[in-house]
Amino acid sequence: MLNGTPCPKTYLSIKDALEALEGRWKLLILFALSAGPRRFKELSRDVQGITDKTLSKELKALELNQLVNREVKDTFPPTIEYSITEHGLSLEKLMDELHYWGLAHREKIMGK
């Protein structure tokens, strides 16, 4: 910020972050993967409410942004495992803050 006015570069960096994490599911997928590598069906169970088609699309986008790694294991049939990258782990503080904010927001809005 310059003299209390947001800098154009700040808008650009926030825009980039939002584009990488946009949508309802990406942070939930990353949160699930922060507990350890998962296969597709495990992720589908962990991230309740997501369709397989959406999960596949979101995983591809996360992989493109180098937040998730896709590893094909040399088994028969081939096993595919997803894991969070170091770059993805850099979002851990953000996910923690969102968790605590969500708890406070739920309490304020719903009294729960």
Backbone as a chain_set.jsonl record, in Angstrom:
{"seq": "MLNGTPCPKTYLSIKDALEALEGRWKLLILFALSAGPRRFKELSRDVQGITDKTLSKELKALELNQLVNREVKDTFPPTIEYSITEHGLSLEKLMDELHYWGLAHREKIMGK", "coords": {"N": [[0.83, -1.181, 0.0], [0.449, 2.205, -0.756], [0.531, 5.147, 0.893], [-1.905, 4.47, 2.186], [-3.398, 3.628, 0.047], [-4.274, 0.905, -1.942], [-1.806, -0.884, -3.731], [-1.387, -1.386, -7.258], [0.026, -3.755, -7.904], [-0.516, -5.327, -5.739], [-3.2, -5.958, -6.096], [-2.925, -7.54, -8.37], [-1.398, -9.73, -7.437], [-3.159, -10.802, -5.551], [-5.271, -11.446, -7.218], [-4.018, -13.43, -8.793], [-3.603, -15.402, -6.828], [-6.256, -15.977, -6.094], [-7.227, -16.986, -8.508], [-5.739, -19.343, -8.74], [-6.766, -20.774, -6.634], [-9.458, -20.7, -6.893], [-12.973, -21.426, -6.679], [-15.112, -23.869, -5.155], [-13.933, -26.158, -4.14], [-11.099, -26.541, -4.194], [-9.403, -25.743, -1.978], [-10.393, -27.466, -0.042], [-9.688, -29.943, -1.089], [-6.889, -29.701, -1.011], [-6.593, -29.478, 1.743], [-7.43, -32.049, 2.542], [-5.392, -33.545, 1.35], [-3.258, -32.648, 2.81], [-3.065, -34.245, 4.984], [-1.828, -36.448, 4.065], [-0.783, -38.584, 1.286], [-3.271, -39.528, -1.135], [-5.496, -41.742, -2.836], [-7.663, -41.468, -5.709], [-10.397, -42.23, -5.135], [-10.319, -42.206, -2.36], [-9.93, -39.497, -1.878], [-12.319, -38.585, -2.955], [-14.13, -39.58, -1.094], [-13.23, -38.239, 1.21], [-13.594, -35.503, 0.635], [-16.455, -34.536, 0.938], [-19.414, -34.494, -1.002], [-18.418, -33.671, -3.448], [-18.374, -34.268, -6.94], [-17.168, -36.977, -9.002], [-16.355, -36.109, -11.531], [-15.947, -33.351, -11.128], [-13.968, -33.453, -9.145], [-11.865, -34.625, -10.58], [-11.396, -32.596, -12.5], [-10.652, -30.459, -10.82], [-8.354, -31.501, -9.566], [-6.635, -31.662, -11.768], [-6.331, -28.928, -12.337], [-5.117, -28.072, -9.952], [-2.769, -29.516, -10.101], [-1.634, -28.361, -12.375], [-1.056, -25.854, -11.351], [0.981, -26.517, -9.715], [0.45, -27.358, -7.111], [-0.394, -29.787, -6.377], [0.737, -33.122, -6.675], [0.742, -35.743, -9.014], [1.107, -39.125, -9.022], [1.899, -42.002, -10.786], [1.815, -45.252, -9.962], [3.819, -48.165, -10.431], [2.142, -50.638, -10.757], [-0.132, -53.433, -11.104], [-3.505, -53.433, -11.58], [-2.485, -50.129, -12.774], [-1.766, -47.82, -10.161], [-2.853, -44.728, -9.034], [-1.753, -41.975, -7.283], [-2.285, -39.113, -5.319], [-0.648, -36.245, -4.036], [0.17, -33.541, -1.837], [2.171, -30.8, -2.805], [5.328, -29.183, -1.944], [4.958, -26.509, -2.505], [2.177, -26.409, -2.345], [1.906, -27.0, 0.359], [2.717, -24.625, 1.411], [0.448, -23.198, 1.749], [-0.619, -23.869, 4.134], [-0.779, -22.229, 6.457], [-2.631, -20.315, 5.621], [-4.884, -22.002, 5.262], [-5.274, -22.823, 7.908], [-5.913, -20.339, 9.087], [-8.288, -19.757, 7.662], [-9.85, -21.841, 8.614], [-10.13, -21.164, 11.379], [-11.339, -18.647, 11.107], [-13.679, -19.445, 9.826], [-14.889, -20.959, 11.869], [-15.391, -18.912, 13.776], [-17.048, -17.278, 12.234], [-19.232, -18.974, 11.746], [-20.153, -19.206, 14.365], [-20.865, -16.536, 14.869], [-22.849, -16.004, 12.92], [-24.654, -18.185, 12.958], [-24.766, -18.945, 15.547], [-23.606, -21.275, 16.404]], "CA": [[0.0, 0.0, 0.0], [1.109, 3.506, -0.787], [-0.298, 6.178, 1.535], [-3.235, 3.942, 2.462], [-4.038, 3.22, -1.197], [-3.737, -0.378, -2.409], [-0.907, -0.859, -4.882], [-1.872, -2.253, -8.343], [0.68, -5.057, -7.839], [-1.226, -6.088, -4.708], [-4.383, -6.51, -6.748], [-2.489, -8.589, -9.294], [-1.002, -10.922, -6.689], [-4.372, -11.383, -4.968], [-5.979, -12.04, -8.361], [-3.317, -14.677, -9.127], [-3.891, -16.376, -5.768], [-7.657, -16.384, -6.2], [-7.378, -17.821, -9.703], [-5.151, -20.66, -8.459], [-7.541, -21.456, -5.592], [-10.878, -20.392, -7.075], [-13.938, -22.507, -6.641], [-15.594, -24.379, -3.88], [-13.326, -27.422, -3.734], [-9.635, -26.654, -4.229], [-8.81, -25.708, -0.638], [-10.798, -28.685, 0.664], [-8.836, -31.018, -1.62], [-5.556, -29.492, -0.447], [-6.688, -29.808, 3.165], [-7.462, -33.514, 2.625], [-4.06, -34.052, 0.991], [-2.267, -32.255, 3.819], [-2.975, -35.362, 5.928], [-1.032, -37.496, 3.437], [-1.188, -38.95, -0.075], [-4.566, -40.184, -1.276], [-5.956, -42.173, -4.148], [-8.816, -40.695, -6.167], [-11.61, -42.583, -4.389], [-10.137, -41.74, -0.988], [-10.214, -38.06, -1.916], [-13.747, -38.442, -3.202], [-14.801, -39.808, 0.201], [-12.808, -37.205, 2.167], [-14.185, -34.22, 0.248], [-17.864, -34.927, 0.789], [-20.27, -33.684, -1.862], [-17.8, -33.407, -4.746], [-18.579, -35.328, -7.928], [-15.915, -37.481, -9.565], [-15.992, -35.246, -12.658], [-15.408, -32.105, -10.57], [-12.709, -33.779, -8.48], [-10.867, -34.808, -11.635], [-11.102, -31.268, -13.056], [-9.945, -29.659, -9.809], [-7.019, -32.074, -9.397], [-5.83, -31.24, -12.926], [-6.005, -27.51, -12.156], [-4.158, -27.982, -8.85], [-1.497, -30.038, -10.619], [-1.129, -27.327, -13.289], [-0.522, -24.788, -10.502], [2.049, -27.146, -8.926], [0.022, -27.489, -5.727], [-0.633, -31.217, -6.19], [1.543, -34.03, -7.498], [0.063, -36.975, -9.42], [2.111, -40.162, -9.231], [1.387, -43.28, -11.274], [2.625, -46.346, -9.399], [4.031, -49.279, -11.357], [1.435, -51.822, -10.262], [-1.156, -53.885, -12.038], [-3.563, -52.302, -12.507], [-1.739, -48.967, -12.287], [-2.314, -47.072, -9.039], [-2.557, -43.294, -9.117], [-1.796, -41.378, -5.956], [-2.133, -37.66, -5.305], [-0.05, -35.709, -2.813], [0.356, -32.091, -1.846], [3.571, -30.426, -3.037], [5.865, -28.183, -1.012], [4.272, -25.264, -2.844], [0.848, -26.54, -1.766], [2.041, -26.924, 1.819], [2.897, -23.224, 1.807], [-0.888, -22.667, 2.025], [-1.078, -24.403, 5.413], [-1.131, -21.12, 7.352], [-3.883, -19.769, 5.085], [-5.959, -22.948, 5.575], [-5.52, -22.719, 9.349], [-6.622, -19.078, 9.324], [-9.645, -19.924, 7.147], [-10.535, -22.727, 9.561], [-10.501, -20.403, 12.575], [-12.294, -17.636, 10.705], [-14.938, -20.15, 9.58], [-15.493, -21.264, 13.173], [-15.895, -17.659, 14.337], [-18.143, -16.842, 11.372], [-20.36, -19.871, 12.032], [-20.652, -18.82, 15.678], [-21.497, -15.214, 14.766], [-24.016, -16.032, 12.05], [-25.608, -19.243, 13.319], [-24.758, -19.201, 16.974], [-23.167, -22.659, 16.644]], "C": [[0.87, 1.238, 0.0], [0.151, 4.537, -0.208], [-1.732, 5.708, 1.767], [-3.996, 3.497, 1.226], [-3.438, 1.888, -1.654], [-2.928, -0.216, -3.696], [-1.463, -1.784, -5.979], [-1.238, -3.65, -8.33], [0.02, -5.952, -6.795], [-2.466, -6.726, -5.305], [-4.011, -7.681, -7.644], [-2.119, -9.865, -8.54], [-2.208, -11.589, -6.039], [-5.187, -12.065, -6.059], [-5.353, -13.373, -8.742], [-3.63, -15.772, -8.11], [-5.319, -16.886, -5.876], [-7.896, -17.273, -7.417], [-6.838, -19.224, -9.466], [-6.025, -21.47, -7.501], [-9.05, -21.296, -5.767], [-11.742, -21.644, -7.032], [-14.175, -23.01, -5.234], [-14.726, -25.486, -3.302], [-11.819, -27.433, -3.552], [-8.997, -26.663, -2.841], [-9.191, -26.949, 0.176], [-9.973, -29.892, 0.198], [-7.432, -30.903, -1.028], [-5.538, -29.834, 1.04], [-6.679, -31.325, 3.353], [-6.076, -34.099, 2.342], [-2.991, -33.663, 2.005], [-2.106, -33.333, 4.892], [-2.154, -36.521, 5.36], [-1.569, -37.842, 2.064], [-2.501, -39.732, -0.076], [-4.761, -40.66, -2.71], [-7.249, -41.419, -4.455], [-10.061, -40.976, -5.325], [-11.516, -42.171, -2.923], [-10.443, -40.242, -0.9], [-11.702, -37.798, -2.102], [-14.552, -38.637, -1.918], [-14.485, -38.687, 1.194], [-13.496, -35.858, 1.901], [-15.664, -34.492, -0.085], [-18.633, -33.946, -0.076], [-19.696, -33.387, -3.232], [-18.078, -34.577, -5.689], [-17.219, -35.775, -8.461], [-15.429, -36.593, -10.712], [-15.35, -33.953, -12.155], [-14.072, -32.352, -9.885], [-11.593, -33.933, -9.502], [-10.436, -33.466, -12.217], [-10.274, -30.432, -12.077], [-8.527, -30.182, -9.574], [-6.1, -31.667, -10.548], [-5.404, -29.779, -12.787], [-4.976, -27.326, -11.04], [-2.781, -28.483, -9.281], [-0.842, -29.011, -11.545], [-0.496, -26.18, -12.511], [0.54, -25.291, -9.526], [1.734, -27.197, -7.431], [-0.177, -28.948, -5.35], [0.255, -31.995, -7.15], [0.721, -35.286, -7.779], [1.138, -38.003, -9.74], [1.428, -41.463, -9.654], [2.332, -44.364, -10.789], [2.68, -47.503, -10.395], [3.456, -50.558, -10.761], [0.47, -52.285, -11.346], [-2.443, -54.138, -11.275], [-2.822, -51.099, -11.928], [-2.493, -48.25, -11.158], [-1.899, -45.618, -9.19], [-2.766, -42.703, -7.735], [-1.52, -39.879, -6.072], [-1.53, -37.236, -3.977], [0.09, -34.201, -2.968], [1.849, -31.804, -2.016], [4.037, -29.471, -1.943], [5.178, -26.833, -1.242], [2.853, -25.268, -2.262], [0.872, -26.435, -0.254], [2.248, -25.491, 2.304], [1.553, -22.551, 2.093], [-1.419, -23.104, 3.391], [-1.526, -23.293, 6.377], [-2.459, -20.484, 6.926], [-5.057, -20.688, 5.425], [-6.297, -22.931, 7.06], [-6.325, -21.462, 9.667], [-8.06, -19.148, 8.827], [-10.473, -20.812, 8.072], [-11.027, -21.933, 10.774], [-11.504, -19.298, 12.25], [-13.661, -18.273, 10.473], [-15.657, -20.521, 10.869], [-16.121, -20.017, 13.791], [-17.101, -17.155, 13.546], [-19.409, -17.675, 11.637], [-21.004, -19.492, 13.368], [-21.431, -17.506, 15.597], [-22.83, -15.277, 14.007], [-25.086, -17.013, 12.538], [-25.678, -19.517, 14.812], [-24.335, -20.619, 17.325], [-21.676, -22.728, 16.837]], "O": [[1.897, 1.299, 0.676], [-0.923, 4.77, -0.762], [-2.673, 6.475, 1.564], [-5.13, 3.031, 1.339], [-2.217, 1.762, -1.741], [-3.325, 0.498, -4.616], [-1.962, -2.865, -5.664], [-1.891, -4.625, -8.704], [-0.005, -7.175, -6.937], [-2.753, -7.896, -5.053], [-4.707, -8.696, -7.671], [-2.489, -10.961, -8.96], [-2.275, -12.816, -5.982], [-5.733, -13.146, -5.842], [-6.068, -14.345, -8.99], [-3.887, -16.919, -8.475], [-5.566, -18.086, -5.761], [-8.689, -18.213, -7.352], [-7.421, -20.197, -9.944], [-6.027, -22.7, -7.545], [-9.828, -21.701, -4.903], [-11.291, -22.754, -7.313], [-13.513, -22.613, -4.275], [-14.771, -25.736, -2.097], [-11.305, -28.272, -2.812], [-8.142, -27.503, -2.559], [-8.399, -27.426, 0.989], [-9.607, -30.75, 1.001], [-6.857, -31.9, -0.593], [-4.572, -30.414, 1.535], [-5.988, -31.83, 4.237], [-5.642, -35.035, 3.014], [-1.93, -34.284, 2.054], [-1.119, -33.333, 5.627], [-1.821, -37.462, 6.08], [-2.679, -37.445, 1.708], [-2.799, -40.488, 0.85], [-4.258, -40.061, -3.661], [-7.85, -40.809, -3.57], [-10.707, -40.041, -4.852], [-12.526, -41.823, -2.312], [-11.118, -39.782, 0.021], [-12.269, -36.899, -1.481], [-15.539, -37.939, -1.686], [-15.364, -38.239, 1.93], [-13.922, -35.171, 2.83], [-16.04, -34.652, -1.246], [-18.524, -32.731, 0.088], [-20.414, -32.897, -4.103], [-18.022, -35.737, -5.281], [-16.239, -35.035, -8.379], [-14.229, -36.354, -10.849], [-14.332, -33.511, -12.689], [-13.145, -31.554, -10.024], [-10.491, -33.421, -9.301], [-9.244, -33.225, -12.407], [-9.309, -29.778, -12.473], [-7.599, -29.392, -9.4], [-4.927, -31.363, -10.333], [-4.261, -29.429, -13.081], [-4.062, -26.511, -11.169], [-1.756, -27.936, -8.874], [0.373, -28.818, -11.497], [0.492, -25.597, -12.958], [0.946, -24.568, -8.617], [2.629, -27.094, -6.592], [-0.137, -29.311, -4.175], [0.491, -31.577, -8.283], [0.08, -35.827, -6.878], [1.976, -37.787, -10.615], [0.519, -41.958, -8.988], [3.506, -44.392, -11.16], [1.713, -47.779, -11.106], [4.191, -51.442, -10.319], [0.284, -51.619, -12.364], [-2.463, -54.995, -10.391], [-2.558, -51.052, -10.726], [-3.714, -48.101, -11.212], [-0.732, -45.318, -9.444], [-3.804, -42.897, -7.103], [-0.644, -39.444, -6.82], [-1.854, -37.791, -2.927], [0.122, -33.668, -4.077], [2.688, -32.491, -1.433], [3.242, -29.011, -1.123], [4.86, -26.113, -0.295], [2.386, -24.251, -1.749], [-0.03, -25.854, 0.35], [1.987, -25.178, 3.465], [1.525, -21.442, 2.627], [-2.538, -22.752, 3.765], [-2.557, -23.428, 7.037], [-3.3, -20.159, 7.763], [-6.114, -20.208, 5.834], [-7.466, -23.014, 7.434], [-7.296, -21.51, 10.421], [-8.965, -18.65, 9.497], [-11.659, -20.561, 8.286], [-12.197, -22.02, 11.148], [-12.418, -19.041, 13.034], [-14.683, -17.715, 10.872], [-16.88, -20.414, 10.959], [-17.252, -20.063, 14.273], [-18.066, -16.662, 14.13], [-20.511, -17.135, 11.738], [-22.228, -19.46, 13.495], [-22.51, -17.373, 16.175], [-23.815, -14.666, 14.421], [-26.277, -16.7, 12.529], [-26.557, -20.242, 15.277], [-24.657, -21.119, 18.403], [-21.13, -23.81, 17.05]]}, "num_chains": 1, "name": "protein.A"}
